Amino acid sequence: MFRAEPGESVDSLPMGADLFPLRYDVVDVFTDRPFAGNPLAVVHGADGLPDEALRAVAREFNLSETVFPMRPTSPDAHYRLRIFTPRVEMPFAGHPSVGAAWVLARDGIIPQGPVRQECGIGLVDVTVDERGAEVAGGNPVVGPALSARALAAAAGLGESDVDAGVPAGVAGAGVDFSFLLVRPDAVARAVPDQAALRAAVTGRGLVVVGRRGADDFVVRMFRATAEGGEDAATGSAALALGAWLVDRGLLPAEGGARYAVHQGAEVGRPSTLVGRVRASAGRAERVWVRGGVVPVAAGALRVPPAR
């Protein structure tokens, strides 16, 4: 059965396993220290629970994502991952994939090294080590150009903040985002208007990007979804960023390249994501994102009652 046994810290709690049968971990992802990066709840032993119960658990944690590792349905996968925001299930997301793989490897459920995750977009390659994990994105795609003026206004920025030489647009590698390149000093000044974001953005959110060096970027990601808000670290956006940077000529058109993404300072959770892209003829063929993982909490949870 695909279920991690409770650890010593959980066994020592004065509670019955029948009342609190679900073990959970909370980890910070895309960081090397606790209370930074993007927090993630990893809930074990949820095989067989109805979707309603999974959604209730995600609402209880109320983090950007809560994940449920399960038995795979594909013979080519080591595990299956279901990913929930407090409102919806996601087919794929970067920081949940990084964090969950690290927890499963730590617990001995999957090996360190190359593994394969099953999720809503299919099979995803992950490489795990003792400090974190690297996740491959889905097929990199670059969509149409968007109005830089409308995106800047939605982010509370002016036309003078925008890098007019790089067209705004859409890209994805599992999840689509809108991208806008601005002056590095403008990134921290962005104050989004949620209604304007929903009107102007294609995809899950707007990624405001500042270029600090040839391969060094500072970003903020504002969700254009019902929950709104700003992410501390967005792995799927960092994957899509690699495809967009190649398409816009900001990373090499041929061969491999790495890039650093800094995010989360404005929400008090500084994060560092390391992207990697392989390109040919000016198009990204494959993208990866890597980050560190730090455990911050563990415990046990009751199963939500049926409604």
C-alpha positions in Angstrom: 0.0 0.0 0.0 1.3 3.4 -0.9 1.3 5.1 2.5 4.1 6.4 4.6 4.0 5.1 8.2 3.8 7.8 10.9 7.1 9.2 12.1 8.2 9.2 15.7 7.0 12.8 16.3 3.5 11.7 15.2 3.5 8.5 17.2 4.3 10.4 20.4 1.2 12.6 20.1 -1.7 11.8 22.5 -4.2 10.8 19.8 -5.5 7.7 18.2 -4.6 6.8 14.7 -8.3 6.1 14.0 -9.1 9.8 14.8 -6.2 11.3 13.0 -5.2 8.8 10.3 -3.6 11.3 7.8 0.0 12.2 8.3 1.2 15.5 6.9 4.3 17.5 6.4 4.7 21.2 5.7 7.8 22.2 3.8 9.2 25.4 2.4 10.2 25.1 -1.2 12.7 27.1 -3.3 14.7 28.1 -0.3 17.6 26.8 1.9 16.2 28.1 5.2 12.9 27.7 7.0 10.2 30.3 6.9 11.1 31.5 3.4 10.2 30.2 0.0 6.8 28.9 -0.8 5.1 26.7 1.9 3.5 23.4 0.8 1.4 20.9 2.7 2.1 17.2 1.8 -0.7 14.9 3.0 -0.1 11.2 3.1 -2.5 8.3 3.1 -5.2 9.9 1.1 -5.7 7.1 -1.5 -9.4 6.4 -1.8 -10.6 9.7 -0.3 -13.3 11.5 -2.3 -12.5 14.7 -4.1 -14.7 16.6 -1.6 -12.4 15.5 1.3 -9.2 16.5 -0.6 -10.7 19.9 -1.3 -11.6 20.3 2.4 -8.1 19.5 3.5 -6.7 22.0 1.1 -9.0 24.6 2.4 -8.0 23.8 6.0 -4.3 24.4 5.2 -5.2 27.4 3.1 -1.8 27.5 1.4 -1.2 28.2 -2.2 -1.2 24.4 -2.8 -1.7 21.2 -0.8 -0.7 17.9 -2.4 -1.7 14.3 -2.0 0.8 11.6 -3.1 -1.0 8.5 -4.2 -0.4 5.1 -5.9 0.3 5.7 -9.6 -2.1 4.4 -12.2 0.7 4.4 -14.8 3.2 1.5 -14.7 5.9 4.0 -15.7 5.4 6.3 -12.7 6.9 6.1 -9.2 3.9 7.9 -7.7 0.9 10.0 -8.6 0.4 13.6 -7.3 -2.9 15.4 -6.9 -2.5 19.2 -6.4 -5.1 21.4 -4.9 -5.4 25.1 -4.2 -8.0 26.1 -1.6 -10.4 26.4 -4.6 -9.5 24.1 -7.5 -7.4 21.1 -8.5 -4.4 21.9 -10.6 -3.1 19.6 -13.4 0.5 20.6 -12.6 2.5 23.0 -10.5 6.2 23.5 -9.9 6.7 24.0 -6.2 4.3 21.2 -5.2 6.2 18.8 -7.5 9.6 19.8 -6.1 8.4 19.7 -2.5 6.5 16.4 -2.7 9.3 14.5 -4.4 11.7 15.6 -1.7 9.4 14.5 1.1 8.8 11.1 -0.5 12.5 10.5 -1.1 13.3 11.5 2.5 10.7 9.0 3.7 12.1 6.2 1.5 9.0 5.9 -0.6 10.8 6.8 -3.8 14.6 6.7 -4.4 16.8 9.7 -4.7 17.9 10.4 -8.3 15.6 10.3 -11.4 12.0 9.4 -10.8 8.8 9.9 -12.6 5.7 11.7 -11.3 2.2 11.1 -12.6 -0.1 14.2 -12.5 -2.8 15.9 -14.5 -0.5 16.8 -17.5 0.8 13.2 -17.7 4.3 11.9 -16.6 6.8 14.4 -15.3 10.5 13.7 -14.8 11.9 14.7 -11.4 15.4 14.4 -10.1 15.7 14.3 -6.3 18.7 14.7 -3.9 19.1 15.4 -0.2 18.7 19.2 -0.6 15.8 19.5 -3.1 14.6 18.5 -6.5 14.6 19.5 -10.1 11.4 19.2 -12.1 11.0 19.1 -15.9 8.2 21.2 -17.3 5.6 20.1 -19.9 6.0 20.9 -23.6 7.2 24.6 -23.8 4.9 26.8 -25.8 4.9 30.5 -26.6 1.6 32.2 -27.3 0.6 35.4 -28.9 1.9 38.9 -28.0 -0.2 40.9 -25.5 -0.7 44.5 -24.8 2.2 45.7 -22.6 0.2 48.9 -21.8 -2.8 46.9 -20.5 -0.6 44.5 -18.5 1.4 47.4 -17.0 -1.8 49.2 -16.0 -3.1 46.0 -14.4 0.1 45.8 -12.4 -0.1 49.5 -11.3 2.8 50.5 -13.5 3.3 53.1 -16.2 4.4 52.8 -19.8 7.8 54.3 -18.8 8.4 51.3 -16.6 8.1 48.8 -19.5 11.0 47.6 -21.6 9.4 48.5 -24.9 12.0 46.4 -26.8 10.6 43.1 -25.6 7.0 42.4 -26.4 4.7 41.1 -23.6 3.1 37.8 -24.3 2.0 34.3 -23.2 4.1 31.2 -22.5 3.7 27.9 -20.7 5.3 24.6 -19.9 2.4 22.9 -18.3 0.6 26.0 -17.1 0.3 29.3 -19.1 1.2 32.7 -17.8 1.4 36.2 -19.2 4.9 37.9 -19.1 5.8 41.6 -19.0 9.4 42.8 -18.9 9.9 46.0 -16.9 12.9 47.9 -15.5 14.3 46.0 -12.5 13.4 48.9 -10.1 9.8 48.8 -11.2 9.2 45.2 -10.1 8.9 46.1 -6.4 6.5 49.0 -7.1 3.9 46.9 -8.8 0.5 47.1 -7.1 -2.0 45.0 -9.1 -5.6 45.7 -9.7 -7.4 42.4 -9.6 -10.2 43.3 -12.0 -7.8 44.7 -14.5 -5.6 41.6 -14.2 -8.5 39.3 -15.0 -9.3 41.4 -18.1 -5.7 41.7 -19.4 -4.1 38.4 -18.5 -4.0 35.1 -20.4 -3.3 32.1 -18.2 -3.0 31.7 -14.5 -1.4 35.0 -13.7 0.8 37.9 -14.7 4.6 37.5 -14.2 6.3 40.9 -13.9 10.0 40.4 -14.9 13.0 42.6 -14.2 16.3 41.6 -15.8 19.2 42.2 -13.4 21.9 40.5 -15.5 22.3 38.3 -18.6 20.8 35.3 -16.8 19.5 36.8 -13.5 15.9 37.9 -13.1 13.6 39.2 -10.4 10.0 38.4 -10.7 6.6 38.8 -9.1 3.6 36.6 -10.0 0.1 38.0 -9.5 -2.7 35.4 -9.8 -5.5 36.3 -12.2 -7.7 33.6 -10.6 -10.6 33.7 -8.2 -8.3 33.5 -5.2 -6.1 36.4 -6.4 -2.9 37.3 -4.4 0.8 37.0 -5.0 2.9 33.9 -5.0 6.1 33.6 -3.0 7.7 31.3 -5.6 6.1 29.9 -8.7 7.9 26.9 -10.3 5.5 26.6 -13.2 6.0 30.3 -14.0 9.8 29.9 -13.8 9.5 27.0 -16.3 7.4 29.1 -18.7 9.8 32.0 -18.3 12.6 29.9 -19.8 10.5 29.4 -23.0 9.6 33.1 -23.1 13.2 34.3 -22.6 14.4 32.1 -25.5 11.6 33.3 -27.8 12.4 36.9 -27.0 16.1 36.5 -27.5 17.1 37.0 -23.9 18.6 33.5 -23.6 20.6 31.7 -26.2 18.7 30.4 -29.3 20.8 27.2 -29.4 22.0 24.8 -26.8 21.6 24.9 -23.0 21.4 27.8 -20.6 20.7 28.4 -17.0 18.9 31.3 -15.4 18.2 32.4 -11.8 14.8 33.6 -10.7 14.4 35.6 -7.5 10.9 36.0 -6.1 8.9 36.5 -2.9 10.8 39.4 -1.2 7.7 41.6 -1.4 5.6 39.1 0.6 8.3 38.4 3.1 9.3 35.0 1.8 12.4 35.4 -0.4 12.9 32.5 -2.8 15.4 31.4 -5.4 14.5 29.2 -8.4 17.2 27.9 -10.8 15.9 27.4 -14.3 17.4 25.4 -17.1 16.5 25.4 -20.8 17.5 23.6 -23.9 16.8 25.4 -27.1 17.0 24.9 -30.9 16.4 27.4 -33.7 15.2 30.0 -31.2 12.6 27.8 -29.5 12.8 26.1 -26.1 12.7 22.3 -26.5 12.8 21.4 -22.8 12.7 23.4 -19.5 13.5 22.5 -15.9 13.4 24.2 -12.6 15.2 23.4 -9.4 14.9 24.4 -5.8 15.8 23.6 -2.2 13.3 22.1 0.3 13.3 22.7 4.1 10.9 20.9 6.5 9.1 23.2 8.9 6.2 21.2 10.4 4.7 17.7 10.7 1.6 16.2 12.3 -1.6 14.2 11.9 -5.0 15.2 10.5 -8.5 13.8 10.7 -10.4 12.8 7.6 -13.0 15.5 6.7 -16.6 14.2 7.3 -18.8 13.5 4.2 -21.3 16.2 3.5 
